[in-house]
Amino acid sequence: MAEENVNNINILPEDYGCNILLEKTSIENVKDPSFPTNAYLVWYTDNGKECLDLTSCSKMVNIFDMYYDKYGSGGIKKIEWGYGKTNPKMWGYTKKQSEKKRK
């Protein structure tokens, strides 16, 4: 496969078991501790521009595979732990509103 065709492939994060929480964002946005603990910071190059994503996944290797397949061999710069402190099972959970009990 030619290097210039790599970015044209439609890569779905779900196929890799990943979820992109913030795409092409800044470091200030990803420092929020309300994100899950399994969120990683991914620095990569897209068409010569350095970008940062916050991606959650159970295995770092799946994140690497997804970004490698999407941006090619020179696309990934580094992957690090995020700043999240929320349990991944509880992240995005909203408590049900209980109805008033009848007397």
C-alpha positions as CSV (number, residue, x, y, z in Angstrom):
1,M,0.0,0.0,0.0
2,A,1.3,3.4,-0.9
3,E,2.0,5.8,2.0
4,E,-0.2,8.6,0.5
5,N,-3.2,6.3,0.5
6,V,-3.0,5.4,4.2
7,N,-5.0,8.5,5.4
8,N,-7.8,7.7,3.0
9,I,-8.7,4.4,4.7
10,N,-11.9,4.5,6.8
11,I,-10.7,3.3,10.2
12,L,-13.3,2.7,12.9
13,P,-12.2,2.8,16.5
14,E,-14.8,0.2,17.4
15,D,-13.0,-2.4,15.2
16,Y,-10.0,-2.0,17.6
17,G,-12.0,-1.9,20.8
18,C,-11.1,1.8,21.2
19,N,-13.0,5.0,21.8
20,I,-11.6,8.4,20.8
21,L,-12.8,10.8,23.5
22,L,-11.1,14.0,22.2
23,E,-9.8,14.3,18.7
24,K,-7.1,16.8,17.6
25,T,-7.3,18.7,20.9
26,S,-4.9,20.6,23.2
27,I,-3.0,19.4,26.2
28,E,-5.1,21.7,28.4
29,N,-8.3,19.8,27.4
30,V,-7.0,16.4,28.2
31,K,-5.8,17.3,31.7
32,D,-9.4,16.9,33.1
33,P,-9.4,14.2,35.8
34,S,-13.0,13.3,35.1
35,F,-11.8,11.1,32.1
36,P,-11.4,7.4,32.6
37,T,-8.2,5.9,33.9
38,N,-7.8,3.8,30.7
39,A,-7.5,6.9,28.5
40,Y,-4.2,7.4,26.7
41,L,-2.7,10.5,25.2
42,V,-1.7,9.9,21.5
43,W,0.6,12.2,19.7
44,Y,0.7,11.7,15.9
45,T,1.3,13.4,12.6
46,D,-1.5,14.0,10.2
47,N,-0.4,15.5,6.9
48,G,2.6,17.1,8.5
49,K,0.7,18.6,11.4
50,E,1.3,17.3,14.9
51,C,-2.0,16.4,16.6
52,L,-3.1,15.1,20.0
53,D,-6.0,12.7,20.8
54,L,-7.4,11.3,24.0
55,T,-8.3,7.7,23.3
56,S,-9.6,5.1,25.7
57,C,-8.9,1.4,25.3
58,S,-8.2,-1.6,27.5
59,K,-4.9,-2.4,25.7
60,M,-2.4,0.1,24.5
61,V,-1.4,-2.2,21.6
62,N,-4.9,-1.8,20.1
63,I,-4.4,2.0,20.1
64,F,-1.0,1.6,18.5
65,D,-2.5,-0.7,15.8
66,M,-5.4,1.7,15.1
67,Y,-3.2,4.8,14.6
68,Y,-0.5,2.8,12.7
69,D,-3.2,1.5,10.3
70,K,-4.6,5.0,9.9
71,Y,-1.5,7.2,9.7
72,G,1.2,4.8,8.7
73,S,4.6,3.9,10.1
74,G,5.8,7.5,10.7
75,G,2.5,8.8,12.0
76,I,2.7,7.9,15.7
77,K,5.0,10.0,17.8
78,K,4.2,8.8,21.3
79,I,1.5,7.2,23.5
80,E,1.3,8.1,27.2
81,W,-1.1,7.6,30.1
82,G,-3.8,10.2,30.4
83,Y,-4.8,12.3,33.5
84,G,-8.1,10.6,34.1
85,K,-9.0,9.4,37.6
86,T,-12.5,7.9,37.0
87,N,-13.1,4.1,37.0
88,P,-13.8,3.2,33.3
89,K,-16.9,1.2,34.4
90,M,-18.3,4.4,36.0
91,W,-17.3,6.9,33.3
92,G,-20.3,8.2,31.5
93,Y,-22.7,6.6,34.0
94,T,-25.7,8.7,34.8
95,K,-27.8,7.8,37.8
96,K,-31.4,6.9,37.1
97,Q,-34.0,9.4,38.4
98,S,-36.3,7.5,40.7
99,E,-40.0,8.1,40.6
100,K,-41.8,9.2,43.7
101,K,-43.2,6.3,45.6
102,R,-46.9,6.2,46.1
103,K,-48.3,6.2,49.6
